[in-house]
Amino acid sequence: MKRIIIADDHSFVRLGLIQILKDEYPSAEIKEAEDGEVLVKEVMKQHWDLVISDLDMPGRSGLEALEQIKLIQPNLPVIILSIYSEDLYAVRALKAGAAGYLNKNAAPYELIKAIERIRLGKKYITPEIAEKLLEQQDEGKAHERLSNRELEIFKMLAMGKTITQISETLSLALTTISTHRSHILEKMGLSSNAELTRYAIAHQIIPDMKI
């Protein structure tokens, strides 16, 4: 891997990943991007051998950036990192074109293994992800009906964020967030933010906040 770009809105995470990569690939050129917008612009401007991107970033999320990258450079491998377990996002990321999905807690131990597998032209899939891909019953879960953007907003609503706060975080109009909220409630058969929160806790999408 000669040229690698890392996208994460936390500088300390980027620095940690750079150290892991430099230890294994000392001659690699590594560039940082602080959000999805910068990442996509860099992919449009230059050639890269690998993208490592956080899932949750202000503005354009990692999944949205991934979808855009696949339109620009379909063969560019992208590893998605996330604090969320494989249950919630791994299949979505792989279906969107990711070459691998790693929980951030596992990244220090699994990242190089994932990269080496991807260099062979294969996807990096953990046993947990493989099991998830085989499970058909999960398609019946209400949150599986949501689009990637709706799922992102659903999590924020469930964590108690207001429409205004979500609008500012995602750089979207208030009316757009309100429309998404209505669609989310309708798709999931729920009627309030409190019900969204209870659902999210029950399905371990967010931690139990004792509501």
N, C-alpha and C positions, 0 to 999 in steps of 0.2 A: 504494500500500500504506500504509494508515493505522495499522494495529496489527499488530505482528509479535512473535512469541515465539520465542526461541532457546533450545534445550536442548543443553547440553554439560556434562560433568562437569569440564572444565578452564576456569577463569576466563579465562585468557589467550586461549583460542580464542574464547570469547564476546566478549571485548573487541575482538578483531580483526574479527570479523564485524559487530559494532555499528558500528565505524568505517567499514567498507565501505558498510553500509546508510545511515548518517547522511550520508555524502558524496553519495549518490545521492538519498536521501529525507530531507531535513533535518527535515521536519515530522512524520515517522513516530514513533509511540509504540512503543518497543521494550522488551520485558520479558525477563528472564533466568530460566531454570530449570536447576537443577544436575543433574537426573536425570529419568528417564522418569516417575517417580511424580508429581513436582511438575508436570511438563508436562501430564499427563493431568488433574490436578486443576484447573489453570488453564484448560484447554480446557472443562472441565465448568462452570466458574464464569463465564466471560466469553466475549465474541465476539472472534474474531481473524480477520485477513485472510490471514495466512500463518504457517505453522510451519516453522522450520528446525531439524532435529534431528540430532544425532550418532547413529550406529548403535550404537556400543559405549558403554554407560553402566552403572554399577552397578545391581543390582536389575533393574528393567524395562528391557529393551533398546529401542533405537530402533524396531526392527521391531514389538515387542510394543506399544509406545506408539502406533505408527502404526495398528495394527489396532484398538486401543481408540478412537483418535480418529475413525476412519472409522465406528465405531458411534455415536459421540456427535454428530459433525458431518460427515456424509458428503461435503459439498461444500467442506470446508475444505482448501485445498491444503497439502501437506506436502512439503518438500524434505529428502531424506535425505543427510547428509554422512558420508563414511567414509574411513578410511585405506586401505581395501581397494579393489582394482580392480573395474571393472564386471563382470568375469568371475564373481566370487563372489557378489555380493549385488544387483546392479542389477535383474535380472529378478525376484528375490524381492520387492524393494521395490516395483517397479511393479505386480506382481500383487497386492500387499497394499494398493494404492491410492495410492502415492506419486505426486506430480505431477512429480517429478524426482529424479535421483540424481547426486551429484557427488563425485568424489574430492577430499579436502581439499586436496591439492596444487593442484588446478585452481580451487578455490573463489574465490581472490582475482580471478581473471580471468574466470570463467564465471558467478559467482553472479548478478550483475545481469542478464546475458543470460538466464539461466534464469528469473529472476523476471518479466522483461518478457514472455517467451513464455507463462508461466503466467497472467499478467494477461489474455492474449488467449484464455484458456480452453483452452490446449493443454498437452500434456506436454512436458517438456524431456528429449529423448533424444539423446545423443551418437551419432555414427556407430558407435562401438564397441558401444554398447548396442543400436542397431538391428541390427547384425550378429549380436549375441548372441541377440536375439529371433528371428532367422531360422534360427538353427542348431538343427537337430533332434538332431544326434548327441550334444550335451551332456547330453541327458536320460538317456543311458546311463551317465554317470559315477556312481560309487558315492555321492559326497557329495550329488548331486542328489536322492537318495532321502530325505535327512534332512529333518526338520521344521526350522523356524527355530531353535527352542530346542536341538534336537539338534546342529545345525550350530555353534551358539555354544559348546556344551559340548565338541564334537569339537575345535574350535580350541584350547580351553584344555587339554584332555588332550594334544593333539599338542605343545603348547608346554611340557609337563612339569608342569603344575599338578596338585596332588593333589586327590582328591575333597573333602577338607576345605577346601582353598583355594577350590575352585569353589563349594562350598556357601556359604561366607562371602561371596564376591563376588556371587553371584546371590540370596542370601537364601532358599535352598532347603534342604530337609532332606537329610542325608547319604544316606538311603535313596532319595530321589528322584534324586539325582545318580548313584548306583550303578545304578539302574534304567535311566536314560537311557544310561549307558555300555554296559550290556548290549545295549540296543536298537541303539545306534550300531554296535557291533562286529558284531552280527548282520546289520544292513542292509548293511554295507559288506563283509561276508565276511572280516573280519579277526579276529585273536585276541588282540592285546595293544596296549598303549599305544605301544610301540615301532613297531609296524606302522602305527598311526595317524599317528605322527610322520613315518615314511618316506613314507607316502601324501601327507600334507599338504605336505611339501617337494617331492615329485615334481610335484604339481599347483599349486605356487606359492601355496598357501594360507597358509603361514607361511614365513619365511626359512630358508635352510639353516643349521642349527645344528651341523653337522659331527658328527652322531651316528654 
